[in-house]
Amino acid sequence: MPSPLALPDLTGRTILVTGANAGIGYWCADILATQGARVLLGCRSAERAQVAVSSIRAQVPGADLDIVPVDLGSLVSVASATASLDERLDAVICNAGVKAADRSARTADGLDLMVGTNAIGHFALVAQLDRLLADDARVVAVGSLAHRFAEIDPGTLSQPWTGASLRQYGRSKAALMALAFELNRRWRGTARSALCAHPGYAVDPLTPHRDGLAAVSPLTRALASVSRPLVQGKDAGAAPILHAAVAADATGGDYWGPGGLLEFRGAPKRVAASAQVRSVDVGAELWSVAEHLSGVRFTI
Ligand SMILES: NC(=O)c1ccc[n+]([C@@H]2O[C@H](COP(=O)([O-])OP(=O)(O)OC[C@H]3O[C@@H](n4cnc5c(N)ncnc54)[C@H](OP(=O)(O)O)[C@@H]3O)[C@@H](O)[C@H]2O)c1
């Protein structure tokens, strides 16, 4: 588990983490609460969110937590979640993500499930939270090494995918990252910043046990332990994301990931993103497409 001591004291800061009931999002919430932050857990299942809250409170008695019901795969849900909020946000961690087994799966709004949830849902979320963001707020997009596997074609983003499935997931992550870099460009001249981060290769069997969260048998844990030199737990996967969200040396437009072999594991460091997700032209075109698909205008 990353040392919480590497992060600053976060008393007085409020941070929204999407997908905070499981995996990397859970660990972001847990570690942020350990550091004294007020954490809003953006989750689609009230029951799973409550389990996460109980688990964090078992580690951090008195943790300041609230649940924000939100399904990133439904623009109506995103709109009602943002309308329900009325407090300053110092950071938003866009972590919720889906890697769909069913390649034809759609969001409630008929978008490709991965594009709609991972990229467009978060675009709509942040756009509608704009009024609550602190003057120096940070938005962190949780990307993936897989962003390199796909070409983003903004013009076909709303269309079904017919290529390899890992590229379908990669497309959604590349779109999310390109939108974050574009947001950072649009915030130039303000104290707000948008960054990307990725968790490397982070798996449940190498993650510390928490009651009610991903159940892993002792045998699976034992077998997985041989992979520890190569990959890491989801607690460690949270480290680059948290670094991007709160560390003093992280700045707008950064991309953070694990510093070890192949960026699969290790302590956070700045890593390289593809030229495409950094492209000014792709970012601008994608922004228009995201506004069109979400029906939300991002006023800056
Ligand atoms: N693990 C890795 O090695 C890895 C590598 C690269 C990038 N990532 C990215 O890191 C993020 C977290 O991954 P993880 O491994 O922690 O995954 P995970 O254990 O499957 O957790 C995903 C989280 O996202 C939530 N989520 C999914 N769809 C949602 C929706 N429509 N609305 C609200 N929440 C939703 C899930 O909620 P439910 O419990 O309700 O499903 C869960 O809380 C993802 O964005 C993923 O793409 C992970």
The ligand as a Tripos MOL2 file, in Angstrom:
@<TRIPOS>MOLECULE
LIG
   48    52     1     0     0
SMALL
NO_CHARGES

@<TRIPOS>ATOM
      1 N1         -7.0650   -2.3950  -12.7940 N.am      1 LIG1
      2 C1         -6.2370   -2.0350  -13.7660 C.2       1 LIG1
      3 O1         -5.1810   -2.6510  -13.9870 O.2       1 LIG1
      4 C2         -6.5350   -0.8320  -14.6110 C.ar      1 LIG1
      5 C3         -5.6380   -0.4970  -15.6210 C.ar      1 LIG1
      6 C4         -5.8680    0.6480  -16.3810 C.ar      1 LIG1
      7 C5         -6.9500    1.4530  -16.1100 C.ar      1 LIG1
      8 N2         -7.8290    1.0900  -15.1420 N.ar      1 LIG1
      9 C6         -8.9670    1.9670  -14.8910 C.3       1 LIG1
     10 O2         -9.0220    2.2640  -13.5220 O.3       1 LIG1
     11 C7        -10.3780    2.4620  -13.1170 C.3       1 LIG1
     12 C8        -10.7060    1.5450  -11.9550 C.3       1 LIG1
     13 O3        -10.4440    0.2140  -12.3590 O.3       1 LIG1
     14 P1        -10.5930   -0.9940  -11.3250 P.3       1 LIG1
     15 O4         -9.5890   -2.0190  -11.7360 O.co2     1 LIG1
     16 O5        -10.6030   -0.4930   -9.9390 O.co2     1 LIG1
     17 O6        -12.0220   -1.5400  -11.7550 O.3       1 LIG1
     18 P2        -13.1650   -2.2220  -10.8650 P.3       1 LIG1
     19 O7        -12.5910   -2.9150   -9.6880 O.co2     1 LIG1
     20 O8        -13.9700   -3.0030  -11.8440 O.co2     1 LIG1
     21 O9        -14.0020   -0.9870  -10.3490 O.3       1 LIG1
     22 C9        -14.6900   -0.1850  -11.2720 C.3       1 LIG1
     23 C10       -15.5250    0.8180  -10.5250 C.3       1 LIG1
     24 O10       -16.2090    1.6110  -11.5090 O.3       1 LIG1
     25 C11       -17.5960    1.5670  -11.1790 C.3       1 LIG1
     26 N3        -18.4570    1.7260  -12.3360 N.ar      1 LIG1
     27 C12       -18.4890    1.0050  -13.4860 C.ar      1 LIG1
     28 N4        -19.4730    1.4440  -14.2750 N.ar      1 LIG1
     29 C13       -20.0830    2.4540  -13.6180 C.ar      1 LIG1
     30 C14       -21.1730    3.2990  -13.8980 C.ar      1 LIG1
     31 N5        -21.8990    3.1790  -15.0300 N.pl3     1 LIG1
     32 N6        -21.5320    4.2310  -12.9900 N.ar      1 LIG1
     33 C15       -20.8530    4.3560  -11.8320 C.ar      1 LIG1
     34 N7        -19.8030    3.5750  -11.4970 N.ar      1 LIG1
     35 C16       -19.4450    2.6360  -12.3720 C.ar      1 LIG1
     36 C17       -17.8050    0.2050  -10.5410 C.3       1 LIG1
     37 O11       -19.0310    0.1890   -9.8370 O.3       1 LIG1
     38 P3        -19.9040   -1.1560   -9.6850 P.3       1 LIG1
     39 O12       -19.3390   -1.8850   -8.5050 O.co2     1 LIG1
     40 O13       -21.2750   -0.6360   -9.4640 O.co2     1 LIG1
     41 O14       -19.7510   -1.9460  -10.9570 O.co2     1 LIG1
     42 C18       -16.5910    0.1540   -9.6450 C.3       1 LIG1
     43 O15       -16.7950    0.9220   -8.5010 O.3       1 LIG1
     44 C19       -11.2190    2.1810  -14.3570 C.3       1 LIG1
     45 O16       -11.5340    3.3930  -15.0030 O.3       1 LIG1
     46 C20       -10.3060    1.3480  -15.2330 C.3       1 LIG1
     47 O17       -10.6160    1.4820  -16.5980 O.3       1 LIG1
     48 C21        -7.6480   -0.0350  -14.3890 C.ar      1 LIG1
@<TRIPOS>BOND
     1     1     2 1
     2     2     3 2
     3     2     4 1
     4     4     5 ar
     5     4    48 ar
     6     5     6 ar
     7     6     7 ar
     8     7     8 ar
     9     8     9 1
    10     8    48 ar
    11     9    10 1
    12     9    46 1
    13    10    11 1
    14    11    12 1
    15    11    44 1
    16    12    13 1
    17    13    14 1
    18    14    15 2
    19    14    16 1
    20    14    17 1
    21    17    18 1
    22    18    19 2
    23    18    20 1
    24    18    21 1
    25    21    22 1
    26    22    23 1
    27    23    24 1
    28    23    42 1
    29    24    25 1
    30    25    26 1
    31    25    36 1
    32    26    27 ar
    33    26    35 ar
    34    27    28 ar
    35    28    29 ar
    36    29    30 ar
    37    29    35 ar
    38    30    31 1
    39    30    32 ar
    40    32    33 ar
    41    33    34 ar
    42    34    35 ar
    43    36    37 1
    44    36    42 1
    45    37    38 1
    46    38    39 2
    47    38    40 1
    48    38    41 1
    49    42    43 1
    50    44    45 1
    51    44    46 1
    52    46    47 1
@<TRIPOS>SUBSTRUCTURE
     1 LIG1         1 GROUP 0 **** ****
